[in-house]
Amino acid sequence: MVDITQKPVTQREATATGKVTMQTSTLDLIKQGKLPKGDVLTTARIAGIAAAKNTHHLIPLCHPLLIDHIIIDFSLNEETSSVDIVATVKGSGKTGFEMEALTAVAISALTIYDMCKTVDQTLRLEDIRLLKKSGGKSGTVILK
């Protein structure tokens, strides 16, 4: 792990995004709540939050961080036939929350995949990336 003992504690935030692309009929089943495994978005939100809180257990060289707030939003995008995911993680620490936000998106997407795979063989996880981070020496960085 990188030595962060000399870094000051600052308020930090990171936002990540990604999406799960699927058949239109699968998106309709999500909207209607009619998938065999149940409520996809609620389950994916809980999985993403749990994953963010456990990132340091999943990625060997990540520091354990105290998370103050996690929000995971889903948008059902009919134009692209996808579930778009945005996760924001906030807290005070000596290092950023980028990995926690990315992990929240990835695990939310994998949960959606798992819950939909019985009805759709075309599912794709796409475009998982960091959108924004703030706090620390770098200040605010917005990525496109």
C-alpha positions as a printed Julia matrix, in Angstrom:
144×3 Matrix{Float64}:
   0.0     0.0     0.0
   1.06    3.57   -0.56
   2.12    5.41    2.61
  -0.45    8.15    3.31
   0.47    8.86    6.93
   1.65   12.4     6.15
  -1.36   13.38    4.03
  -3.98   15.63    5.6
  -7.57   14.5     6.05
  -9.85   16.37    3.64
 -13.46   16.11    2.55
 -13.52   13.94   -0.58
 -16.04   12.8    -3.15
 -16.0    10.59   -6.23
 -18.64    9.89   -8.87
 -18.53    6.97  -11.31
 -20.85    5.75  -14.04
 -21.54    2.71  -16.17
 -24.39    0.92  -17.86
 -25.88   -2.46  -18.62
 -27.2    -2.75  -22.17
 -29.93   -5.28  -22.89
 -32.84   -6.25  -25.09
 -35.85   -3.92  -24.97
 -37.98   -6.75  -23.59
 -35.59   -7.14  -20.65
 -35.75   -3.43  -19.87
 -39.54   -3.74  -19.91
 -39.39   -6.63  -17.41
 -37.23   -4.51  -15.09
 -39.75   -1.65  -15.33
 -42.64   -4.0   -14.59
 -40.83   -5.79  -11.77
 -41.44   -9.16  -13.43
 -38.01  -10.78  -13.45
 -37.79  -14.2   -11.74
 -35.2   -13.04   -9.16
 -37.26  -10.04   -8.05
 -36.68   -6.29   -7.77
 -33.55   -5.73   -9.86
 -32.8    -2.09   -9.05
 -33.29   -2.33   -5.3
 -31.1    -5.42   -5.16
 -28.44   -3.78   -7.37
 -28.44   -0.65   -5.16
 -27.92   -2.69   -1.98
 -25.18   -4.75   -3.66
 -23.42   -1.58   -4.87
 -23.52    0.03   -1.44
 -22.18   -3.13    0.22
 -19.42   -3.35   -2.4
 -18.33    0.26   -1.89
 -18.1    -0.34    1.86
 -15.95   -3.43    1.25
 -13.7    -2.18   -1.56
 -10.56   -2.59    0.56
 -11.43   -6.28    0.98
 -11.87   -6.75   -2.78
  -8.9    -4.79   -4.11
  -5.72   -5.76   -2.25
  -3.87   -2.43   -2.1
  -6.82   -0.13   -1.37
  -6.89    1.64    1.97
  -9.92    1.08    4.2
 -11.92    4.31    4.22
 -14.72    5.63    6.4
 -17.59    6.39    4.05
 -20.02    9.11    5.1
 -22.49    8.81    2.22
 -23.19    6.63   -0.81
 -25.87    7.24   -3.38
 -26.53    5.0    -6.36
 -28.97    6.16   -9.01
 -30.37    4.18  -11.93
 -31.93    5.53  -15.12
 -33.84    3.31  -17.51
 -32.71    4.51  -20.91
 -35.17    3.38  -23.58
 -33.15    4.99  -26.38
 -30.11    2.77  -25.71
 -32.06   -0.06  -24.04
 -29.88    0.16  -20.96
 -29.83    0.73  -17.25
 -27.51    3.67  -16.64
 -25.8     3.71  -13.25
 -24.29    6.66  -11.33
 -22.64    6.18   -7.93
 -21.33    8.94   -5.68
 -19.29    8.22   -2.57
 -18.38   10.89    0.02
 -16.28   11.0     3.14
 -13.31   12.48    4.94
  -9.97   10.83    4.46
  -6.34   10.94    3.43
  -7.0     9.32    0.06
  -9.8     9.48   -2.49
 -13.0     7.5    -2.93
 -12.59    6.73   -6.64
 -12.2     2.98   -6.17
 -15.27    2.84   -3.94
 -17.42    4.66   -6.52
 -16.13    2.47   -9.36
 -16.67   -0.68   -7.32
 -20.23    0.4    -6.48
 -20.99    0.83  -10.2
 -19.31   -2.42  -11.22
 -21.07   -4.54   -8.6
 -24.42   -2.85   -9.27
 -23.95   -3.67  -12.96
 -22.94   -7.26  -12.22
 -26.01   -7.66  -10.01
 -28.26   -6.41  -12.81
 -26.5    -8.84  -15.16
 -27.01  -11.75  -12.76
 -30.68  -10.99  -12.23
 -31.41  -10.63  -15.96
 -29.23  -13.34  -17.49
 -31.95  -15.99  -17.45
 -34.08  -13.95  -19.85
 -31.4   -12.18  -21.92
 -28.22  -13.64  -23.4
 -27.16  -10.29  -24.95
 -26.42   -8.34  -21.73
 -23.33   -6.11  -21.82
 -21.58   -4.13  -19.09
 -20.29   -0.95  -20.7
 -18.43    2.28  -20.1
 -17.6     1.92  -16.4
 -15.54    5.0   -15.61
 -14.84    7.79  -13.18
 -16.72   11.03  -13.87
 -15.48   13.3   -11.11
 -13.37   13.39   -7.99
 -12.76   16.14   -5.48
 -10.77   16.79   -2.34
  -7.13   16.46   -1.51
  -4.21   18.11   -3.25
  -5.67   17.73   -6.75
  -8.85   19.66   -5.97
 -11.75   18.92   -8.28
 -11.08   16.86  -11.4
 -13.88   16.34  -13.92
 -13.32   13.62  -16.51
 -15.19   13.25  -19.77
